[in-house]
């Protein structure tokens, strides 16, 4: 049987929603970013700033981001909802 690699065909691109592993720097950025905000008094402007910071760092929505956000005491879905984005956790 000929597989895609031996036949010279390119393998399919990763599926949308393929889980991204966070680098140590990205994990630190998430923690440092969220430490600037009060989880009990998060505003729309705060959520937009958080989403922008994560986006600029190349952090994609997914379970790894959800876990990192959760470990800082925040809810990724709530941040996404406040920011008016689909979600920080969509997969």
ABEGO torsion letter per residue (X at the ends): XBBAAAAGBBBBBBBBGBBBBBBAAAAAAAAAAAAABBAAABBAAAAAAAAAAAAAAGBBBEAAAAAAAAAAGBBAAAAAAAAGBAEAABX
